[in-house]
Amino acid sequence: MILFENVRVISFSPASVSEPMDVAVAQRGDADAGGREGRIVEAGSALAAKYPNARRIKGAYLSPGLVCSHTHLYSALARGLMVDISPSKDFAQQLKNLWWRLDRAIDLPILEASALAGCADAAASGVTSLVDHHASPEAIDGSLSVIAKAYEEIGIRGLLCYETTDRNGMEGAKAGVRENVRFAKEVDAARAAARAGGKGARPPLTDASIGGHAGFTVGEETLEALAEAVKTTGRGIHIHAGEDKYDAVDSRYRFGADLASRLDKAGCLGPKSIIGHGVWLSPAEAELINERDSFLAHNARSNMNNAVGYNALLHTFKNVVLGTDGMSADMLEEFKFACFRHRESLGPWWPGDFLACLDRGNRLMERYMGAATGAQAAAGGPAAFGKIVAGAAADLVLWDYEPPTPLVGENLAGHLAFGLGARSVRSVMVDGSFVIEDRKPAFDLVRISESAREQARRLWKRMEAR
């Protein structure tokens, strides 16, 4: 048992900062966990007497873990990229000249190194769940299992998918669909094995979504196959839509329908769907996505870097979550950019609205993993994510932060926008186990970094031939 003692508990939505209190967490293997392994057992006052054998940890602030709701771990080795890249006049050329060359150059050793480096970076930033959108056209089969293994080694949660596309031929598209379905079945089997294992057995830290690249590289045949995969696996689609104006125009020109309408007609929009970017979606598409209770993943820094424009309709979407699109996994940095770019565009939202978006990534995790996590708990019921209450998943961040002004619920968003950052992360816990404790990772960061540098050189060399 772990007892966080005399901490001030932060809630992102509704925003609040508690008076000092204690939080008890059951670890895997705790003899007195009572089927609550990986969960918060109790939050209250003076709990030390109630749990005398607990390891006591004192700290300043304790919050739920952060969620990065859209990223590309395959881009982790692109930092400082040293490859001859032709100048790009627009986003379509940038994809062709850079990113599609990079993903074709990925093999499984490169992928493993990239996934480990990206997950380690996320954990250090207080991210406990990472939603990945993967591509490696020359190494499709088994790729999601390689990534899942990296998640397990680092110890963080996530949703994984392969971004199916027609751009490498129909055989490649079919292989992408197969990989999505194969991995979903692998997760289902691992969950079943955990249930059969009884008390203390842990379900996998990852789940599957069904990935598509973007509307303009997914034809009708492939979209139908993705829709069938969504139906048979019970997952949601994760796809780019309207990231650039070209995608929206192409959909209307080639298919005579808006992107969201195409997805909905195929049966791909639902409460587990993740729409990446959505910069160029129409008001009618926003309304449709809201009706289907789908998520829109906003990636402010990436949109700025790619100069694709700003989503002026952002405030009209019901389920906005925040992602990084592969530009690190620092969600507090992403939160700041989301706030400032929105203010620059004269949007109506304030930091508090983006605080709700930051929290909403946990609602996404609940829809995928809540029931699976809850199946292991004698306390019963799906696990809550993003809350520090009894029965919730013990995905937590301990912060060392000395605010120069009072920190209360009413100004929490302001502290995140103008002060608190990843540098204040002291410890990170996922499923009741420390991933990082007192700034020391539980994984071998030196080995992971050395391997990443070695594989980055291989990746860059392979890109030169593509």
N, C-alpha and C positions, 0 to 999 in steps of 0.2 A: 504494500500500500504506500502511496505517495501522498503527503499532506503539504499542499501549498499554504503556508501560514502567514496570516497578516498581510494579505495582498489586497489591492484594490482591483475589483473585477470590472473590466471594460466590456460593454455590449455595443455592437455597431448599429443594431436596429431592433428596437428603438434605442437611440443613443443614450448611454448612461455610464456613469462611473460610480462604483459603490464605495461605501465606507470600508475600512479594513475588515477582512473576513478570511475564513479558511475554506479550502476546497480539497476534498479527499478524492483520490483517483485509484481505481483498482488496476493493477498491472497484470499482464499475463502470468499465470503461475501463482498468483496470490492464493494462499490456502483459504482465506476468509472472503474471497471475492464473491462467492455466492452466485456464480454465473454472470457477474457484471464485469468481467475482464475487458479492459480497454474502454471502460466507461467512467464517467463521473459518478461517484457514489453519493456524495453529499456536498452541499455548499451551505455554510452557516457560520456561526460564531463559536469560538472556544471548542474546536473539535479535537484538540490534542488529547484531552482526557478520554474521549470516546475511542480514539484510535492510537493507543499508547505505543504500538509496535510499528507505526508508520514512519517512513523516512521523512523527516521534516525539512522543508525548503522554504526559506524566507525570500521575499522579493518585493518589488515595487508594484508593478501592474501585471495582471494576467488577463489575456484576451483569447477569444477563439482563434484558431488558425486561419490564415488567409487562403483564399482560393484564386488561382489563375485560371480563368474560364476559357481561354483559347491561346494555345501556343504551338510552336513547331520545334520540338527538341532536335530535329535534324539540322537546325540552323545554329546549334550551340557552338560548332567548330568553325563558324563563319566570322567570328570576332577577329578583326584585324586581317581579314582575308587578303592574301597576296597572290592574286591570279589576274591575268590580263583579261579585263572585262571591257567589251566595246561600250561606248557611250550610249545611253538609252534616252530617247526623246519622249517616251511615254511609259505607262505602267506595263503594257503588253510587251514592249521591248525589254523592259527590266526583267520580267519573268523569263523571257527567252534567253537573254544574255547572261543572266546570273543564276536565278533560283532553279530553273529547270536543268541547267548544267550541273548545279550542285547536287540536286536530288538524284540525278542519273549516276553521279560518281560515288554514291554511297553503297558500300557493301556491309556485311553484317559486323565485322570488327569495327569499322568506322561508326556504325550505328550504335553499337554497344558503348563505345567511348563517349559518343555525343550524348546519349541518353543519361549515362552516369554523371557526366559533367553538368548537364542541364538540371538534373534532379538535385544534385548537390548544391548548385547555385540557388535553386529555389528554396531548399531547406534553410540555407543561411539567411535568407530574406524573410523568414517567418511564414513561408508558404507550406501548408500541410496537404494541399490537394492541387493537382496540376492536370489540366485537360489538354491532351495532346492531339494534334492533327498531323499524321505522318505521311511521308512519301519517300520511296526508294525504288524507282521503277526497275532497277536491275537486281534488286534483292527484296522481292515482295513476300514470298512464302516464309512464314515464321517470323517476320519482322516484328510483329506486335508482341510476340512472346519474348523477344530479345529486350524490347523496351520494358515490358512488365517485369522482367527479372531485375532490371536496373532500379525500377521503383521499389521493389522488395528489398534490394540491397541497401538503398539509401533509407528506406522506411517511410516513404510518403504515399499518399493515396493518389488515384487519378482515374481518368477516363481516357481510353485509347481508341483510335480508329485509324484505318488506312484511307488516304484521300484518293478514292477511285477516280480515274480520268480516262478519257478516250485519246488523250494527246499522244500516247505511246502505242496506239493500235488497239483493236478490240480484244486481242488476247490478253493484253495488259490490263484492260478494263475488267475483264472476267476474273483475272487473277486477283485484282483489288477487291472485288466483291467477295470472292472465296476467302480471302484473308480476314476480312471483317467477320464473316460468318464463323469461320474456324475459330477465331479468337473468342467470340461470344460463347461458343460451345465450350471452349476450354475453361472460361470463367465459370460457366454454369456447373461444369463437372467439379471444379475446385470448391465451389460453394457447397455442393452436395456432399463432397468428401468431408468438409468441415462440419457440416451438420451431423454426419454419421460418426464423426470423431468424438462427439459428446462434449462434456464440460471442458472449457478452456481451449477448445480447438478454434483456430483463427481462420476466418474466411480470407480470400485474397484481398490485397489492398487496392487492386485495380478492377475496373469494370470496362465493358465495351460499349461504344456507340458505333454507328454505321457511317463511314466517312465518304464524302464526295468532294472533289477538288473545288469546282466552281461551275456555275450554270453553263458558261461558254465552252467548257471542255467536257461536258456530260450530255451526250445525246439521249434521245428518247429510249433506245434499247437499254442503255446503261442505267438510266433513271428508273426504268421499270424493274430492273434487277435489284437496284438499291432499295426500292420500295418493298419488294418481296423480302429482302433481308431484314428490313425494319419490322415487317409484319411477323416473320417467322421467329425472330430473336427477341421480340418485345422491347427493343431498344429504340432510340431516336436517331435521326440523321444529324450529322455534323458537317456543315458545308459552307463554303464562302458564297455569299450572294450580294451582288452589287457593291463589291469592294471598289471597283472602278466603273466609270460611266459606260465603258465598252461592254461590260457584262450585261448591264440592263438593256442597252440598245440591241445587243446581239440576240437576247432572248425574244424581244418583240419582233425583230426582223426575221429570225430563222424559225421561230416557233409560234409566233403570233400571240404571245402571252407574256405577262409579267413573270419575273422569276418566282416570286412567292406563289403565284397562281399555278405555275408549272409544278412546283413541289407539292402543292396542296392537291391538285388533280391526280397526281401519282400516288397520293396517300402518305406523303412524307412529312407533313406538318402535324405536330402533336406536342404534348407537354414535356417530352424529353428531347425535342428538337433544338439544335443549337445553330443559329444563323450567324456566321462570322461577318463582321463589318457592317453590311447593310447601308453603306453610305448613300447609294443611289437608288434605294427602294422608294416607292411612291407612297403617298398617304393611304391609298387603298391597300397596298401591301402591308403597311404597318398595322392597319386595322385587322387584316386577315391573320397576321402573325399573333396579334393580341387575342383574337377569337380562339385560336388554336392553343393559346397559353404557352407558346414557344418562347425560347430565350434568344435575345440578340446580344452577341458578344462584341462590345465596343473596345477598339484597340487604338487609343488616341495617338500614342507615339508612332506606331507603325503607319497610320494614315498620314501623319505629318511627314514622316521620312519618305514615304512613297508619293507624296504630293497628289493623293487621289481625291482630295476635297474634304469637306466636313459634313457630317450627318446633321443637317438642320432639323430633322424630324426626331432626333434622339429622344427628346422629352416626351414624345407621343407613344413610345413603346412601353409596354407594361413591365416586361421582364428583362431589363437591361442588366447585364453582368459585365465585368471588366476582364479583359485579357491583354496579353502583350504581343501576340502574333510572332513570338520568337525573339523579341527584343529584351532579353534577360527575363527574369521572373520576379522582379522587385515590384510588388503590387502597391506599395506606398508611393513609389516613384510614379507608377502608372496612374494612381489616384490623383496625384498632384497635376500631372499633365492633362488628365481628363477634365479636371476642374478649370485649369487655366485656359485650355483651348476652347472650352465651352464659353467661358466669360469673354474671350476675345471675339467669338462669333456672335456675341450679344444674346446668347441663349438664356432662358429663364431659370435654369437650375442653379443652385448654390452648392457649396461643399457637402451640406447635409444630404442632398439628393444623391450625390455620388457615393456617400457613405453607405446609403441603402443599396446601391449597385454593388459595392464591395462585399457587403454582407450577403447579397442574393446568390453569389456563387455557392454558398452553403445550401441554399434551397435546391440548386441544381444537383449537388451531391446527394441530398436527401432523396430526390426522385430516383436516382440510380442505385445508391448504396444503403439508404436508410433501412429498408426492409431486410436486406441481406445481413447487415450488421446486427439488427435487432433479433434475427433468428437465433443468435448465439446467446441471448441474454435471458436469464431466468426471470428478470424483472418484467419481460414481455414488451411487445410493441416495437415498432421501428425506432432506430436511434435518431435523435435530433442532431443536426450539425450546426455549428456556429452559435451554440448557446452553452452557457456555463450553469447548468442545472442538473439535478440528479437524473441519471439515465441517458444523458447526452454522450455522444462520442467524445472521448478524451483527446481531442486534437487541439492543442493549446500552445500559446506563445507567452513566455515570461519576458517582460521588457524592463530594462534598466533605463529609466527616463526621469530626469529631474526637471520638471517644467518650470520655466521662469515666470509663469503666470498660473493662476489657479486652473486646474483641469477638472471639469465637471461635464455631465452629459450635454449641457446646452452648448458648450464650445469644443466638444471632442473633435468635430469635423475640422474646425479651425486649427487645432493642434496637429492633426494629420496633414492638413494642406500646407502648413507653414512651419512645422517643427519636427514632429516624430518621424523617424526614418528607420530603415533597415539596420543602420549602425547601432540602434538601441536593442536589437534582439540579443537576449542573453541565452535563453534555452527554448527548444522547440520539442514538443511532444506530439506523437501521432499514435492513436490507438493505445494510449496508456504507456507508451515506451518513448524514452528520450532519443530523438534523432540528433539533437545538439544539446549539450548540457554545459553551462558555464562557458559558452563560446567554443567548446571542443566538440567536434563531430564524432558520432559513434561509428562512422564509416572511415575508410582509409582515404582521406582527401589527397594526400601526397601521391599515392599510387594512381588514383583516378585522374589527377591533374597531369601527371607524367604521361599516362596512356593517352589522354586527350591531346596533348601536344604532339605526340608521335603520330597519332591517327589523323590529326589536322594536316600535317605535312603530306601524308598519303592522299587525303581528300583533295587538297589543293593541286597536287601533281596530277591526279586522275581528272580533275576538272579541265586541265589544260588540253587534254586529249578529246574533249567533248564539245 
